[in-house]
Amino acid sequence: MSETRYTHDEWSSEQSDAAVTVDGHELSVAFFDSADEGEADTANDDPPILFLHGIPTWSYLWRDVAPAVAEATDRRVIVPDMLGYGNSAMHDGFDRSVRAQESMLRDLLDELEIDEFALVAHDIGGGAAVRYAAHRPDEVTDLVMANAVCYDSWPVEFISNLGLPDTAEQDAEEFQAMLDGAFRQGLYGDDVDETFVEGIAAPWTTETGQVSLSRNAVATNTNHTTEIDYDEIEADLLCLWGAQDVMQPLEYGKRLAEDVGGEVIELDAYHWVVEDRPERFAEEVSQFVSK
């Protein structure tokens, strides 16, 4: 994985669409599915592996890791854009909170006729993941949390600022410069992959995207990860954490592993651990779900 397999346009072109219903709203969800890549006949019968991104990213975050895990495990991988993100619905008028993303996930899995799966999540995707694993413990076989929100670890100041009223109306160049800086500063080391920076920011370069990201930030709600009963989670847990992250500190991963029962693996990485250590990340996930 020394070079990315996809530009953001190539990744988008490989996505499929499904209709989901959340709070009475019919919404479109875009997702990458390795079964659509001609690999359905070669995948084994083990449960699929689903990858969830966070804010302000989209499924493109997993462009290297998810296909590598599919190849290493011979398992189907599914990588959706959460509601309000990437190529999924972005218009106003619906909830984008982790509670709503949990509901989206159930509808998508129903559409794909999947009732058991492994779940790998980063950032607020982790919030949706722990909710799902606690509310439907019989469906989630394995849970990998990567610098993921849980308990009261969020929202952070940067995301809260994205949700301020004037963000949606901010000058486009200024807004993009802010995002560009955030993506660069969240990477470990000085070797920045420009394909990543350009691709991960791509959904937010339009007026619709800018407004949608602001709405997504407003929807962050700490109550949605403090109200659940973590003791209800039965999935095998791995906390695969960028140890130098200041936005989602390692202490939360350790707390989760202690409460749920699981392992913590520390990686030399910042918040974008998936981008910082894609090969190691894919290797650890592949080994964990194959045990």
Buried (B, 14 or more C-beta within 10 A) or exposed (E): EEEBEBBBEEBBEBBBEBEBEBEEBEBBBBBBBBBBEEBEEEBEEBBBBBBBBBBBBBBBBBBBBBBBBBBBBEBBBBBBBBBBBBBBBBEEEBBBBBBBBBBBBBBBBEEBEBEEBBBBBBBBBBBBBBBBBBBBEEBBBBBBBBBBBBBEBBBBEBBEBBBEEEBBEBEEEEBBEBBBEBBBEBBBEEEEBEBBBBBBBBBBBEEEBBBBBBBBBBBBBBEBBEEBEBEEBBBBBBBBBBBBBEBBBBEBBBBBBEBBEBEBBBBEBBBBBBBBBBEBBBBBBBEBBBE
